[in-house]
Amino acid sequence: MKIQQLSLFLENKPCQILQPCRLLAGADIDIRTLSVADTKQFGILRLIVSDWKRARQLLEENGYVVNMTEVVAIEVPDRPGGLSEVVGVFENSAVNIEYMYAFTFGRAGRAVLIFRFDNPDAAIGLLQTAGINVVDGVEVYTRAGE
């Protein structure tokens, strides 16, 4: 149920995101979702793509340092308080949410978010015990246009 996320470190200068996007597009690799975090001198481009193995190889062959991270996709009720209910699952646990960002698709009444946990296996266990749907990795990689 864990998903492979690619992280690229880019200089914080205009159009640094363009070349990796062009490389992936040229190889017919679809970006399912992404997040960009920045500091004054560099940024981290986090990507979930349709074929992470090919994407990693392509980006590394073109001089990018690619870090692989396991993340978890979770369905969250798309209503006021939905996120607080999900995050509340971790209130009395030692699991830390390192970061999260929205996914590009949802389902009737539910949003899908990507979470990076310090202990993804423990997080998945807590979420499943609480009845929260953890989205299967295969579904995330193959879903498009819905």
VEXFINU-616707 format. One record per atom (N, C-alpha, C): atom name; x, z, y. Coordinates in Angstrom, 3 decimals, always signed. Layout:
<pts>
{atom: CA	X: X	Z: Z	Y: Y}
...
</pts>
This chain:
<pts>
{atom: N	X: +0.798	Z: +0.000	Y: -1.189}
{atom: CA	X: +0.000	Z: +0.000	Y: +0.000}
{atom: C	X: +0.846	Z: +0.000	Y: +1.260}
{atom: N	X: +2.157	Z: +0.059	Y: +1.082}
{atom: CA	X: +3.031	Z: -0.021	Y: +2.247}
{atom: C	X: +3.285	Z: -1.485	Y: +2.569}
{atom: N	X: +3.522	Z: -1.749	Y: +3.833}
{atom: CA	X: +3.710	Z: -3.106	Y: +4.334}
{atom: C	X: +5.111	Z: -3.210	Y: +4.922}
{atom: N	X: +5.748	Z: -4.358	Y: +4.727}
{atom: CA	X: +7.087	Z: -4.579	Y: +5.273}
{atom: C	X: +6.986	Z: -5.085	Y: +6.714}
{atom: N	X: +7.645	Z: -4.382	Y: +7.599}
{atom: CA	X: +7.703	Z: -4.753	Y: +9.012}
{atom: C	X: +9.139	Z: -5.130	Y: +9.357}
{atom: N	X: +9.302	Z: -6.217	Y: +10.081}
{atom: CA	X: +10.621	Z: -6.628	Y: +10.564}
{atom: C	X: +10.799	Z: -6.117	Y: +11.980}
{atom: N	X: +11.957	Z: -5.576	Y: +12.281}
{atom: CA	X: +12.269	Z: -5.135	Y: +13.643}
{atom: C	X: +13.525	Z: -5.849	Y: +14.107}
{atom: N	X: +13.444	Z: -6.447	Y: +15.292}
{atom: CA	X: +14.587	Z: -7.139	Y: +15.888}
{atom: C	X: +14.947	Z: -6.438	Y: +17.187}
{atom: N	X: +16.222	Z: -6.262	Y: +17.417}
{atom: CA	X: +16.688	Z: -5.714	Y: +18.685}
{atom: C	X: +17.047	Z: -6.879	Y: +19.587}
{atom: N	X: +16.422	Z: -6.911	Y: +20.758}
{atom: CA	X: +16.624	Z: -8.010	Y: +21.703}
{atom: C	X: +17.053	Z: -7.440	Y: +23.042}
{atom: N	X: +17.872	Z: -8.216	Y: +23.767}
{atom: CA	X: +18.208	Z: -7.814	Y: +25.130}
{atom: C	X: +16.938	Z: -7.838	Y: +25.975}
{atom: N	X: +16.844	Z: -6.925	Y: +26.910}
{atom: CA	X: +15.684	Z: -6.878	Y: +27.791}
{atom: C	X: +15.921	Z: -7.833	Y: +28.955}
{atom: N	X: +15.761	Z: -9.124	Y: +28.650}
{atom: CA	X: +15.917	Z: -10.214	Y: +29.614}
{atom: C	X: +14.768	Z: -11.186	Y: +29.417}
{atom: N	X: +14.468	Z: -11.995	Y: +30.415}
{atom: CA	X: +13.368	Z: -12.953	Y: +30.288}
{atom: C	X: +13.522	Z: -13.875	Y: +29.076}
{atom: N	X: +12.430	Z: -14.092	Y: +28.395}
{atom: CA	X: +12.276	Z: -15.061	Y: +27.291}
{atom: C	X: +13.063	Z: -14.734	Y: +26.020}
{atom: N	X: +13.530	Z: -13.518	Y: +25.846}
{atom: CA	X: +14.257	Z: -13.170	Y: +24.621}
{atom: C	X: +13.353	Z: -13.226	Y: +23.389}
{atom: N	X: +12.073	Z: -13.076	Y: +23.583}
{atom: CA	X: +11.128	Z: -13.119	Y: +22.468}
{atom: C	X: +10.826	Z: -14.560	Y: +22.020}
{atom: N	X: +11.132	Z: -15.518	Y: +22.867}
{atom: CA	X: +10.766	Z: -16.908	Y: +22.599}
{atom: C	X: +11.465	Z: -17.488	Y: +21.371}
{atom: N	X: +12.763	Z: -17.339	Y: +21.251}
{atom: CA	X: +13.496	Z: -17.973	Y: +20.153}
{atom: C	X: +13.062	Z: -17.470	Y: +18.775}
{atom: N	X: +12.927	Z: -16.159	Y: +18.555}
{atom: CA	X: +12.444	Z: -15.744	Y: +17.230}
{atom: C	X: +11.051	Z: -16.292	Y: +16.924}
{atom: N	X: +10.190	Z: -16.346	Y: +17.929}
{atom: CA	X: +8.849	Z: -16.904	Y: +17.724}
{atom: C	X: +8.921	Z: -18.383	Y: +17.367}
{atom: N	X: +9.786	Z: -19.110	Y: +18.038}
{atom: CA	X: +9.950	Z: -20.542	Y: +17.730}
{atom: C	X: +10.504	Z: -20.751	Y: +16.328}
{atom: N	X: +11.471	Z: -19.926	Y: +15.944}
{atom: CA	X: +12.033	Z: -20.044	Y: +14.594}
{atom: C	X: +10.953	Z: -19.836	Y: +13.536}
{atom: N	X: +10.150	Z: -18.804	Y: +13.707}
{atom: CA	X: +9.093	Z: -18.522	Y: +12.734}
{atom: C	X: +8.046	Z: -19.635	Y: +12.723}
{atom: N	X: +7.667	Z: -20.113	Y: +13.894}
{atom: CA	X: +6.688	Z: -21.197	Y: +13.973}
{atom: C	X: +7.216	Z: -22.455	Y: +13.294}
{atom: N	X: +8.492	Z: -22.769	Y: +13.521}
{atom: CA	X: +9.089	Z: -23.949	Y: +12.916}
{atom: C	X: +9.151	Z: -23.885	Y: +11.397}
{atom: N	X: +9.161	Z: -22.682	Y: +10.855}
{atom: CA	X: +9.186	Z: -22.485	Y: +9.405}
{atom: C	X: +7.781	Z: -22.242	Y: +8.845}
{atom: N	X: +6.758	Z: -22.403	Y: +9.688}
{atom: CA	X: +5.367	Z: -22.206	Y: +9.298}
{atom: C	X: +5.106	Z: -20.782	Y: +8.786}
{atom: N	X: +5.755	Z: -19.821	Y: +9.434}
{atom: CA	X: +5.541	Z: -18.405	Y: +9.123}
{atom: C	X: +4.659	Z: -17.841	Y: +10.223}
{atom: N	X: +3.514	Z: -17.312	Y: +9.834}
{atom: CA	X: +2.531	Z: -16.815	Y: +10.785}
{atom: C	X: +2.826	Z: -15.366	Y: +11.160}
{atom: N	X: +2.792	Z: -15.068	Y: +12.441}
{atom: CA	X: +2.907	Z: -13.694	Y: +12.921}
{atom: C	X: +1.512	Z: -13.092	Y: +12.854}
{atom: N	X: +1.349	Z: -12.065	Y: +12.013}
{atom: CA	X: +0.040	Z: -11.421	Y: +11.855}
{atom: C	X: -0.229	Z: -10.430	Y: +12.984}
{atom: N	X: +0.787	Z: -9.693	Y: +13.372}
{atom: CA	X: +0.689	Z: -8.782	Y: +14.503}
{atom: C	X: +2.097	Z: -8.441	Y: +14.948}
{atom: N	X: +2.200	Z: -7.926	Y: +16.163}
{atom: CA	X: +3.514	Z: -7.553	Y: +16.675}
{atom: C	X: +3.379	Z: -6.464	Y: +17.707}
{atom: N	X: +4.501	Z: -5.859	Y: +17.973}
{atom: CA	X: +4.591	Z: -4.837	Y: +19.010}
{atom: C	X: +5.953	Z: -4.987	Y: +19.667}
{atom: N	X: +6.001	Z: -4.758	Y: +20.964}
{atom: CA	X: +7.266	Z: -4.780	Y: +21.684}
{atom: C	X: +7.415	Z: -3.445	Y: +22.401}
{atom: N	X: +8.530	Z: -2.796	Y: +22.157}
{atom: CA	X: +8.866	Z: -1.557	Y: +22.861}
{atom: C	X: +10.151	Z: -1.833	Y: +23.620}
{atom: N	X: +10.292	Z: -1.245	Y: +24.796}
{atom: CA	X: +11.477	Z: -1.573	Y: +25.578}
{atom: C	X: +12.122	Z: -0.342	Y: +26.190}
{atom: N	X: +13.386	Z: -0.543	Y: +26.502}
{atom: CA	X: +14.139	Z: +0.369	Y: +27.351}
{atom: C	X: +14.721	Z: -0.514	Y: +28.441}
{atom: N	X: +15.511	Z: +0.050	Y: +29.300}
{atom: CA	X: +16.058	Z: -0.734	Y: +30.403}
{atom: C	X: +16.948	Z: -1.887	Y: +29.919}
{atom: N	X: +17.700	Z: -1.692	Y: +28.829}
{atom: CA	X: +18.670	Z: -2.701	Y: +28.401}
{atom: C	X: +18.277	Z: -3.499	Y: +27.167}
{atom: N	X: +17.397	Z: -2.963	Y: +26.321}
{atom: CA	X: +17.027	Z: -3.712	Y: +25.127}
{atom: C	X: +15.574	Z: -3.451	Y: +24.767}
{atom: N	X: +15.076	Z: -4.273	Y: +23.865}
{atom: CA	X: +13.722	Z: -4.106	Y: +23.365}
{atom: C	X: +13.723	Z: -4.187	Y: +21.858}
{atom: N	X: +12.674	Z: -3.668	Y: +21.257}
{atom: CA	X: +12.489	Z: -3.777	Y: +19.820}
{atom: C	X: +11.226	Z: -4.590	Y: +19.597}
{atom: N	X: +11.392	Z: -5.724	Y: +18.942}
{atom: CA	X: +10.275	Z: -6.571	Y: +18.571}
{atom: C	X: +9.932	Z: -6.246	Y: +17.121}
{atom: N	X: +8.748	Z: -5.682	Y: +16.908}
{atom: CA	X: +8.295	Z: -5.334	Y: +15.561}
{atom: C	X: +7.269	Z: -6.371	Y: +15.138}
{atom: N	X: +7.468	Z: -6.928	Y: +13.947}
{atom: CA	X: +6.630	Z: -8.028	Y: +13.464}
{atom: C	X: +6.124	Z: -7.771	Y: +12.055}
{atom: N	X: +4.892	Z: -8.139	Y: +11.826}
{atom: CA	X: +4.369	Z: -8.278	Y: +10.474}
{atom: C	X: +3.983	Z: -9.737	Y: +10.354}
{atom: N	X: +4.542	Z: -10.393	Y: +9.355}
{atom: CA	X: +4.403	Z: -11.842	Y: +9.227}
{atom: C	X: +3.860	Z: -12.206	Y: +7.847}
{atom: N	X: +3.451	Z: -13.470	Y: +7.718}
{atom: CA	X: +2.849	Z: -13.941	Y: +6.469}
{atom: C	X: +3.840	Z: -13.989	Y: +5.314}
{atom: N	X: +5.112	Z: -14.145	Y: +5.580}
{atom: CA	X: +6.136	Z: -14.203	Y: +4.521}
{atom: C	X: +7.382	Z: -13.489	Y: +5.033}
{atom: N	X: +7.431	Z: -12.189	Y: +4.837}
{atom: CA	X: +8.515	Z: -11.393	Y: +5.416}
{atom: C	X: +9.878	Z: -11.710	Y: +4.816}
{atom: N	X: +9.928	Z: -12.108	Y: +3.557}
{atom: CA	X: +11.225	Z: -12.414	Y: +2.932}
{atom: C	X: +11.856	Z: -13.652	Y: +3.572}
{atom: N	X: +11.064	Z: -14.719	Y: +3.700}
{atom: CA	X: +11.586	Z: -15.932	Y: +4.346}
{atom: C	X: +11.903	Z: -15.683	Y: +5.807}
{atom: N	X: +11.043	Z: -14.912	Y: +6.491}
{atom: CA	X: +11.267	Z: -14.613	Y: +7.906}
{atom: C	X: +12.576	Z: -13.854	Y: +8.093}
{atom: N	X: +12.799	Z: -12.873	Y: +7.269}
{atom: CA	X: +14.035	Z: -12.092	Y: +7.376}
{atom: C	X: +15.254	Z: -12.987	Y: +7.193}
{atom: N	X: +15.227	Z: -13.801	Y: +6.154}
{atom: CA	X: +16.350	Z: -14.697	Y: +5.883}
{atom: C	X: +16.577	Z: -15.659	Y: +7.051}
{atom: N	X: +15.519	Z: -16.263	Y: +7.536}
{atom: CA	X: +15.616	Z: -17.213	Y: +8.644}
{atom: C	X: +16.186	Z: -16.562	Y: +9.891}
{atom: N	X: +15.670	Z: -15.411	Y: +10.248}
{atom: CA	X: +16.140	Z: -14.726	Y: +11.450}
{atom: C	X: +17.592	Z: -14.282	Y: +11.312}
{atom: N	X: +17.959	Z: -13.761	Y: +10.155}
{atom: CA	X: +19.356	Z: -13.354	Y: +9.942}
{atom: C	X: +20.299	Z: -14.550	Y: +9.969}
{atom: N	X: +19.871	Z: -15.673	Y: +9.391}
{atom: CA	X: +20.692	Z: -16.891	Y: +9.417}
{atom: C	X: +20.903	Z: -17.395	Y: +10.838}
{atom: N	X: +20.013	Z: -17.003	Y: +11.745}
{atom: CA	X: +20.122	Z: -17.423	Y: +13.141}
{atom: C	X: +20.679	Z: -16.326	Y: +14.044}
{atom: N	X: +21.362	Z: -15.364	Y: +13.439}
{atom: CA	X: +22.127	Z: -14.384	Y: +14.191}
{atom: C	X: +21.404	Z: -13.110	Y: +14.596}
{atom: N	X: +20.169	Z: -12.924	Y: +14.151}
{atom: CA	X: +19.438	Z: -11.710	Y: +14.501}
{atom: C	X: +19.738	Z: -10.604	Y: +13.494}
{atom: N	X: +19.835	Z: -9.401	Y: +13.997}
{atom: CA	X: +19.926	Z: -8.234	Y: +13.136}
{atom: C	X: +18.491	Z: -7.803	Y: +12.872}
{atom: N	X: +18.115	Z: -7.804	Y: +11.595}
{atom: CA	X: +16.744	Z: -7.504	Y: +11.213}
{atom: C	X: +16.725	Z: -6.192	Y: +10.429}
{atom: N	X: +15.933	Z: -5.264	Y: +10.906}
{atom: CA	X: +15.754	Z: -3.995	Y: +10.212}
{atom: C	X: +14.382	Z: -4.024	Y: +9.545}
{atom: N	X: +14.333	Z: -3.653	Y: +8.266}
{atom: CA	X: +13.075	Z: -3.610	Y: +7.538}
{atom: C	X: +12.552	Z: -2.176	Y: +7.520}
{atom: N	X: +11.259	Z: -2.028	Y: +7.776}
{atom: CA	X: +10.620	Z: -0.725	Y: +7.820}
{atom: C	X: +9.301	Z: -0.798	Y: +7.063}
{atom: N	X: +8.990	Z: +0.253	Y: +6.331}
{atom: CA	X: +7.688	Z: +0.323	Y: +5.669}
{atom: C	X: +6.678	Z: +0.970	Y: +6.610}
{atom: N	X: +5.559	Z: +0.287	Y: +6.804}
{atom: CA	X: +4.474	Z: +0.800	Y: +7.625}
{atom: C	X: +3.191	Z: +0.785	Y: +6.797}
{atom: N	X: +2.148	Z: +1.383	Y: +7.330}
{atom: CA	X: +0.880	Z: +1.502	Y: +6.621}
{atom: C	X: -0.238	Z: +1.013	Y: +7.536}
{atom: N	X: -1.109	Z: +0.156	Y: +6.999}
{atom: CA	X: -2.280	Z: -0.314	Y: +7.746}
{atom: C	X: -3.485	Z: +0.522	Y: +7.330}
{atom: N	X: -4.221	Z: +0.986	Y: +8.314}
{atom: CA	X: -5.342	Z: +1.892	Y: +8.069}
{atom: C	X: -6.565	Z: +1.393	Y: +8.828}
{atom: N	X: -7.713	Z: +1.468	Y: +8.175}
{atom: CA	X: -8.965	Z: +1.179	Y: +8.873}
{atom: C	X: -9.398	Z: +2.428	Y: +9.625}
{atom: N	X: -9.732	Z: +2.229	Y: +10.885}
{atom: CA	X: -10.146	Z: +3.318	Y: +11.761}
{atom: C	X: -11.540	Z: +2.987	Y: +12.289}
{atom: N	X: -12.473	Z: +3.946	Y: +12.253}
{atom: CA	X: -13.793	Z: +3.671	Y: +12.821}
{atom: C	X: -13.666	Z: +3.215	Y: +14.281}
{atom: N	X: -14.275	Z: +2.077	Y: +14.598}
{atom: CA	X: -14.190	Z: +1.496	Y: +15.940}
{atom: C	X: -15.310	Z: +2.061	Y: +16.808}
{atom: N	X: -15.118	Z: +3.325	Y: +17.180}
{atom: CA	X: -16.081	Z: +4.032	Y: +18.015}
{atom: C	X: -15.357	Z: +5.205	Y: +18.664}
{atom: N	X: -15.932	Z: +5.774	Y: +19.701}
{atom: CA	X: -15.296	Z: +6.937	Y: +20.316}
{atom: C	X: -15.071	Z: +8.045	Y: +19.281}
{atom: N	X: -13.868	Z: +8.555	Y: +19.215}
{atom: CA	X: -13.524	Z: +9.622	Y: +18.282}
{atom: C	X: -12.989	Z: +9.144	Y: +16.946}
{atom: N	X: -13.068	Z: +7.840	Y: +16.674}
{atom: CA	X: -12.600	Z: +7.314	Y: +15.385}
{atom: C	X: -11.124	Z: +7.580	Y: +15.140}
{atom: N	X: -10.313	Z: +7.308	Y: +16.142}
{atom: CA	X: -8.874	Z: +7.528	Y: +15.987}
{atom: C	X: -8.553	Z: +9.010	Y: +15.855}
{atom: N	X: -9.214	Z: +9.847	Y: +16.624}
{atom: CA	X: -8.918	Z: +11.279	Y: +16.538}
{atom: C	X: -9.258	Z: +11.828	Y: +15.154}
{atom: N	X: -10.286	Z: +11.288	Y: +14.507}
{atom: CA	X: -10.623	Z: +11.714	Y: +13.146}
{atom: C	X: -9.508	Z: +11.358	Y: +12.167}
{atom: N	X: -8.987	Z: +10.154	Y: +12.295}
{atom: CA	X: -7.913	Z: +9.722	Y: +11.398}
{atom: C	X: -6.648	Z: +10.534	Y: +11.654}
{atom: N	X: -6.267	Z: +10.671	Y: +12.902}
{atom: CA	X: -5.053	Z: +11.419	Y: +13.235}
{atom: C	X: -5.218	Z: +12.892	Y: +12.854}
{atom: N	X: -6.428	Z: +13.395	Y: +12.921}
{atom: CA	X: -6.696	Z: +14.772	Y: +12.547}
{atom: C	X: -6.364	Z: +15.089	Y: +11.097}
{atom: N	X: -6.308	Z: +14.082	Y: +10.252}
{atom: CA	X: -5.936	Z: +14.270	Y: +8.848}
{atom: C	X: -4.551	Z: +14.918	Y: +8.736}
{atom: N	X: -3.707	Z: +14.681	Y: +9.713}
{atom: CA	X: -2.321	Z: +15.155	Y: +9.661}
{atom: C	X: -2.108	Z: +16.472	Y: +10.413}
{atom: N	X: -3.183	Z: +17.023	Y: +10.968}
{atom: CA	X: -3.074	Z: +18.200	Y: +11.829}
{atom: C	X: -2.371	Z: +19.381	Y: +11.167}
{atom: N	X: -2.659	Z: +19.656	Y: +9.932}
{atom: CA	X: -2.057	Z: +20.806	Y: +9.251}
{atom: C	X: -1.038	Z: +20.387	Y: +8.202}
{atom: N	X: -0.431	Z: +19.236	Y: +8.408}
{atom: CA	X: +0.578	Z: +18.746	Y: +7.462}
{atom: C	X: +1.918	Z: +18.607	Y: +8.178}
{atom: N	X: +2.929	Z: +18.321	Y: +7.415}
{atom: CA	X: +4.259	Z: +18.095	Y: +7.986}
{atom: C	X: +4.505	Z: +16.620	Y: +8.277}
{atom: N	X: +3.512	Z: +15.753	Y: +8.033}
{atom: CA	X: +3.676	Z: +14.313	Y: +8.246}
{atom: C	X: +3.648	Z: +14.010	Y: +9.735}
{atom: N	X: +4.621	Z: +13.251	Y: +10.190}
{atom: CA	X: +4.715	Z: +12.867	Y: +11.592}
{atom: C	X: +4.404	Z: +11.381	Y: +11.760}
{atom: N	X: +3.595	Z: +11.066	Y: +12.762}
{atom: CA	X: +3.347	Z: +9.673	Y: +13.137}
{atom: C	X: +4.432	Z: +9.299	Y: +14.135}
{atom: N	X: +5.298	Z: +8.369	Y: +13.745}
{atom: CA	X: +6.394	Z: +7.967	Y: +14.625}
{atom: C	X: +5.930	Z: +6.986	Y: +15.687}
{atom: N	X: +5.064	Z: +6.047	Y: +15.313}
{atom: CA	X: +4.438	Z: +5.130	Y: +16.264}
{atom: C	X: +3.292	Z: +4.419	Y: +15.570}
{atom: N	X: +2.475	Z: +3.751	Y: +16.372}
{atom: CA	X: +1.384	Z: +2.955	Y: +15.831}
{atom: C	X: +1.031	Z: +1.853	Y: +16.820}
{atom: N	X: +0.379	Z: +0.827	Y: +16.313}
{atom: CA	X: -0.094	Z: -0.261	Y: +17.161}
{atom: C	X: -1.248	Z: -0.966	Y: +16.468}
{atom: N	X: -2.006	Z: -1.726	Y: +17.229}
{atom: CA	X: -3.209	Z: -2.378	Y: +16.706}
{atom: C	X: -2.872	Z: -3.644	Y: +15.938}
{atom: N	X: -3.711	Z: -3.938	Y: +14.978}
{atom: CA	X: -3.602	Z: -5.158	Y: +14.190}
{atom: C	X: -4.501	Z: -6.213	Y: +14.803}
{atom: N	X: -4.343	Z: -7.451	Y: +14.380}
{atom: CA	X: -5.099	Z: -8.547	Y: +14.974}
{atom: C	X: -6.462	Z: -8.775	Y: +14.342}
{atom: N	X: -6.804	Z: -8.022	Y: +13.309}
{atom: CA	X: -8.124	Z: -8.195	Y: +12.722}
{atom: C	X: -8.770	Z: -6.836	Y: +12.485}
{atom: N	X: -10.068	Z: -6.885	Y: +12.324}
{atom: CA	X: -10.826	Z: -5.695	Y: +11.991}
{atom: C	X: -11.968	Z: -6.110	Y: +11.093}
{atom: N	X: -12.765	Z: -5.157	Y: +10.709}
{atom: CA	X: -13.941	Z: -5.439	Y: +9.897}
{atom: C	X: -15.122	Z: -4.769	Y: +10.569}
{atom: N	X: -16.290	Z: -5.154	Y: +10.178}
{atom: CA	X: -17.519	Z: -4.643	Y: +10.795}
{atom: C	X: -17.416	Z: -3.151	Y: +11.110}
{atom: N	X: -17.305	Z: -2.844	Y: +12.392}
{atom: CA	X: -17.284	Z: -1.463	Y: +12.827}
{atom: C	X: -15.981	Z: -0.714	Y: +12.597}
{atom: N	X: -14.941	Z: -1.421	Y: +12.191}
{atom: CA	X: -13.665	Z: -0.760	Y: +11.931}
{atom: C	X: -12.530	Z: -1.587	Y: +12.535}
{atom: N	X: -11.603	Z: -0.872	Y: +13.144}
{atom: CA	X: -10.374	Z: -1.493	Y: +13.642}
{atom: C	X: -9.283	Z: -1.242	Y: +12.605}
{atom: N	X: -8.246	Z: -2.040	Y: +12.636}
{atom: CA	X: -7.109	Z: -1.838	Y: +11.733}
{atom: C	X: -5.887	Z: -1.549	Y: +12.593}
{atom: N	X: -5.234	Z: -0.437	Y: +12.287}
{atom: CA	X: -4.029	Z: -0.028	Y: +13.005}
{atom: C	X: -2.859	Z: +0.059	Y: +12.045}
{atom: N	X: -1.683	Z: -0.190	Y: +12.590}
{atom: CA	X: -0.434	Z: -0.041	Y: +11.842}
{atom: C	X: +0.183	Z: +1.287	Y: +12.241}
{atom: N	X: +0.564	Z: +2.080	Y: +11.258}
{atom: CA	X: +1.209	Z: +3.366	Y: +11.493}
{atom: C	X: +2.583	Z: +3.389	Y: +10.845}
{atom: N	X: +3.534	Z: +3.945	Y: +11.546}
{atom: CA	X: +4.846	Z: +4.254	Y: +10.977}
{atom: C	X: +4.891	Z: +5.771	Y: +10.840}
{atom: N	X: +5.007	Z: +6.239	Y: +9.601}
{atom: CA	X: +5.082	Z: +7.666	Y: +9.304}
{atom: C	X: +6.492	Z: +8.030	Y: +8.879}
{atom: N	X: +6.873	Z: +9.269	Y: +9.099}
{atom: CA	X: +8.172	Z: +9.721	Y: +8.605}
{atom: C	X: +8.163	Z: +9.867	Y: +7.085}
{atom: N	X: +6.985	Z: +10.028	Y: +6.495}
{atom: CA	X: +6.841	Z: +10.131	Y: +5.046}
{atom: C	X: +5.604	Z: +9.325	Y: +4.643}
{atom: N	X: +5.763	Z: +8.000	Y: +4.461}
{atom: CA	X: +4.589	Z: +7.159	Y: +4.207}
{atom: C	X: +3.842	Z: +7.508	Y: +2.924}
{atom: N	X: +4.538	Z: +7.916	Y: +1.880}
{atom: CA	X: +3.854	Z: +8.249	Y: +0.632}
{atom: C	X: +2.948	Z: +9.465	Y: +0.808}
{atom: N	X: +3.449	Z: +10.496	Y: +1.470}
{atom: CA	X: +2.626	Z: +11.684	Y: +1.733}
{atom: C	X: +1.452	Z: +11.326	Y: +2.635}
{atom: N	X: +1.685	Z: +10.481	Y: +3.637}
{atom: CA	X: +0.619	Z: +10.061	Y: +4.551}
{atom: C	X: -0.476	Z: +9.321	Y: +3.800}
{atom: N	X: -0.093	Z: +8.401	Y: +2.935}
{atom: CA	X: -1.082	Z: +7.648	Y: +2.155}
{atom: C	X: -1.904	Z: +8.597	Y: +1.295}
{atom: N	X: -1.257	Z: +9.557	Y: +0.665}
{atom: CA	X: -1.977	Z: +10.531	Y: -0.145}
{atom: C	X: -2.995	Z: +11.317	Y: +0.661}
{atom: N	X: -2.600	Z: +11.792	Y: +1.833}
{atom: CA	X: -3.520	Z: +12.543	Y: +2.692}
{atom: C	X: -4.688	Z: +11.676	Y: +3.145}
{atom: N	X: -4.386	Z: +10.431	Y: +3.522}
{atom: CA	X: -5.438	Z: +9.526	Y: +3.985}
{atom: C	X: -6.437	Z: +9.229	Y: +2.873}
{atom: N	X: -5.940	Z: +8.945	Y: +1.690}
{atom: CA	X: -6.839	Z: +8.639	Y: +0.578}
{atom: C	X: -7.680	Z: +9.851	Y: +0.195}
{atom: N	X: -7.086	Z: +11.027	Y: +0.214}
{atom: CA	X: -7.836	Z: +12.250	Y: -0.074}
{atom: C	X: -8.961	Z: +12.445	Y: +0.938}
{atom: N	X: -8.712	Z: +12.056	Y: +2.186}
{atom: CA	X: -9.724	Z: +12.182	Y: +3.241}
{atom: C	X: -10.731	Z: +11.031	Y: +3.232}
{atom: N	X: -10.583	Z: +10.073	Y: +2.302}
{atom: CA	X: -11.521	Z: +8.956	Y: +2.202}
{atom: C	X: -11.280	Z: +7.847	Y: +3.210}
{atom: N	X: -10.082	Z: +7.806	Y: +3.772}
{atom: CA	X: -9.754	Z: +6.766	Y: +4.756}
{atom: C	X: -9.126	Z: +5.582	Y: +4.031}
{atom: N	X: -9.607	Z: +4.386	Y: +4.345}
{atom: CA	X: -9.123	Z: +3.189	Y: +3.668}
{atom: C	X: -7.746	Z: +2.779	Y: +4.172}
{atom: N	X: -6.812	Z: +2.707	Y: +3.247}
{atom: CA	X: -5.479	Z: +2.163	Y: +3.515}
{atom: C	X: -5.534	Z: +0.714	Y: +3.066}
{atom: N	X: -5.290	Z: -0.199	Y: +3.992}
{atom: CA	X: -5.429	Z: -1.630	Y: +3.725}
{atom: C	X: -4.279	Z: -2.113	Y: +2.857}
{atom: N	X: -4.603	Z: -2.851	Y: +1.832}
{atom: CA	X: -3.628	Z: -3.379	Y: +0.886}
{atom: C	X: -2.691	Z: -4.369	Y: +1.570}
{atom: N	X: -1.414	Z: -4.306	Y: +1.249}
{atom: CA	X: -0.414	Z: -5.180	Y: +1.850}
{atom: C	X: -0.685	Z: -6.649	Y: +1.639}
{atom: N	X: -1.141	Z: -7.025	Y: +0.448}
{atom: CA	X: -1.424	Z: -8.433	Y: +0.178}
{atom: C	X: -2.489	Z: -8.948	Y: +1.130}
{atom: N	X: -3.499	Z: -8.150	Y: +1.361}
{atom: CA	X: -4.573	Z: -8.549	Y: +2.279}
{atom: C	X: -4.030	Z: -8.741	Y: +3.700}
{atom: N	X: -3.160	Z: -7.871	Y: +4.127}
{atom: CA	X: -2.594	Z: -7.963	Y: +5.472}
{atom: C	X: -1.777	Z: -9.233	Y: +5.616}
{atom: N	X: -0.946	Z: -9.551	Y: +4.626}
{atom: CA	X: -0.087	Z: -10.725	Y: +4.718}
{atom: C	X: -0.872	Z: -12.032	Y: +4.673}
{atom: N	X: -2.002	Z: -12.049	Y: +3.959}
{atom: CA	X: -2.717	Z: -13.308	Y: +3.763}
{atom: C	X: -3.907	Z: -13.512	Y: +4.674}
{atom: N	X: -4.420	Z: -12.475	Y: +5.291}
{atom: CA	X: -5.587	Z: -12.590	Y: +6.182}
{atom: C	X: -5.248	Z: -13.394	Y: +7.418}
{atom: N	X: -6.091	Z: -14.351	Y: +7.741}
{atom: CA	X: -5.891	Z: -15.126	Y: +8.970}
{atom: C	X: -7.225	Z: -15.688	Y: +9.413}
{atom: N	X: -7.387	Z: -15.744	Y: +10.699}
{atom: CA	X: -8.540	Z: -16.415	Y: +11.257}
{atom: C	X: -9.875	Z: -15.758	Y: +10.995}
{atom: N	X: -9.901	Z: -14.502	Y: +10.577}
{atom: CA	X: -11.191	Z: -13.836	Y: +10.318}
{atom: C	X: -11.601	Z: -13.012	Y: +11.503}
</pts>
